[in-house]
Amino acid sequence: MLTIAYLGNGKSTNRYHLPFSRKLTDKIKIKKIFSPSEPVWETFDDIEYTNQLDALWNDPEIQLVVITTPSQFHFEYGKMALEHGKNVLVEKPFAENSEEAKELFDLAKQKGLFIQCYQNRRFDSDFLTVQKVIESGKLGDILEIEMHYDYYRPEVPENTMEFSTANSYLYGHACHTVDQVISYFGEPDDIHYDVRQLLGKGRMNDYFDLDFYYGTMKISVKSSYFRIKERPSFVVYGKKGMFVKQTKDRQEEHLKMFYMPTNKDFGIDQPEHYGTLTYMDEDNRYHEEKVISEVGDYSRVYEGIYETLIHGAEKIVKDEETLLQMKILEEGIREIQEKEAR
C-alpha cells in the first residue's frame, strides 16, 4: 500500500483527488488531511483530520504528501514537504515560474525523493478519444488541431480589479490544455502567444490563444471567460478528413453533481456526446460516422504514482514536461507585462 496525506482540504482535495485516490482501495491508504480550519466538506471516518502540519511531517508511515493549496503556496509547501523527507504530488500549476519548478526538482533529486505535477487532464475522455482517432490513420497527416476550453463567467474577471500571475486565466486553465499538447506531441518548434486582458490594462487575464507549431502542423489552444456558447472541445483537421468533439470530458460535470466514480456510468459519454469523424477513404468514398468516446479516469494519475513509488516505474508526468509548461506559461505572462509597459 502507498500511504498518503493531503496538505489542503478544499475543493481541489475533495472534488478532484479524494474520489479517485479513495477508489484505489487495494493500492492507496489515505491516512491524514491537514487544514488550518474546520472541514466544510464531507469527512471520512477512516481519515484523520488535523490542523497541525507536524502531524504530516512526523508520521513515518506517510510516504506521499499531496499539495492542494492555492497555487501561490505550491512552491512553499512542496519544498517544505521535500525537506521533511516526503515524496510530493503538487496540484497544477506546479509553481509560479520555471525557476521555482527547477528548484523543486533539483531538491527532490538531491534527496532521492519523488515530486510530480498532478496532470489529471491527460485522462480526459475527449483528449483520449482524439488520440484514438489520430492513431486510426483515417484523417491522414494531421494539419491542424483546435482545442477550446471556454466558460461564460464574466463575473469572475469583472469582480477582479488587479492582475495576478497566480490567479490569471492562463495559469489556472492553460495548465490543463498546454500539458495535453506537450504530453502527446512533445516540445513544439515555435509558439505564438496572444494573451489578453479583455477588460483593459491592470485587470485580470481572461483570454488566451496559443499556437503551437510542429513542422507544418499547428495546434491552437484557445480559452475565454466570455464565451456564452462554448466552441467544440476539439476539432482535428487532416489531409483526408476531420474530427469534431463538441463536448468536454464529463468527469467534472458529474463531480459537481456529487455523482461519484463509484457509479458505473460515472463520466461516461452517452451517444449524444460522441464526436463526429468525417473522411475520404482510399477509394475516395465519403464517410461520416460517430466515434464512441474513450473512458476518462483521473485515478490513472494515482495508479501511475503507485507504480513509480512502489514498483519503480517511470513517472507518467516527466520533469522536463512540467518545466517546459512552466516556461510557456511564464512567456505568456511576459507578453501581458510587456503590453502593460507600453
BELSULCOR-V789322 format. One record per backbone hydrogen bond with DSSP energy under -1.0 kcal/mol. NH is the residue of the N-H (numbers start at 0). CO is the residue of the C=O. Records with the same first field share a line. If there is no record, write none. Layout:
NH->CO / CO
This chain:
1->26
3->28
4->63
5->31
6->65
7->33
13->9
14->10
15->11
17->12
19->16
20->16
21->17
24->22
26->23
27->23
28->1
30->3
32->47
33->5
34->49
46->43
47->30
49->32
54->51
55->52
56->52
57->53
61->58
62->2
63->2
64->86
65->4
66->88
67->6
72->69
73->70
76->72
77->73
78->74
79->75
80->76
81->77
82->78
83->79
84->81
85->80
86->62
87->113
88->64
89->115
90->66
100->96
101->97
102->98
103->99
104->100
105->101
106->102
107->103
108->104
109->105
110->106
112->107
115->87
117->89
118->116
121->118
122->119
123->120
127->123
128->124
129->125
130->126
131->127
132->128
133->129
134->130
136->133
139->136
142->236
143->236
144->217
145->234
146->219
147->232
148->221
150->223
152->224
155->152
157->153
158->154
159->156
167->164
168->204
171->167
172->168
173->169
175->172
176->172
177->173
179->175
180->176
181->177
182->178
183->179
184->180
185->181
188->212
189->212
191->210
195->206
199->196
202->199
205->195
206->195
207->222
208->193
209->220
210->191
211->218
212->189
213->216
216->213
217->142
218->211
219->144
220->209
221->146
222->207
224->205
226->150
233->244
234->145
235->242
236->143
237->240
238->140
239->138
241->277
242->235
243->275
244->233
253->249
254->250
255->251
257->254
258->253
262->259
265->262
267->264
272->269
273->270
275->243
276->288
277->241
278->286
279->239
280->284
283->280
286->278
288->276
290->274
296->122
299->296
300->297
302->298
303->299
304->300
305->301
306->302
307->303
308->304
309->305
310->306
311->307
312->306
321->317
322->318
323->319
324->320
325->321
326->322
327->323
328->324
329->325
330->326
331->327
332->328
333->329
334->330
335->331
336->332
337->333
338->334
339->335
340->336
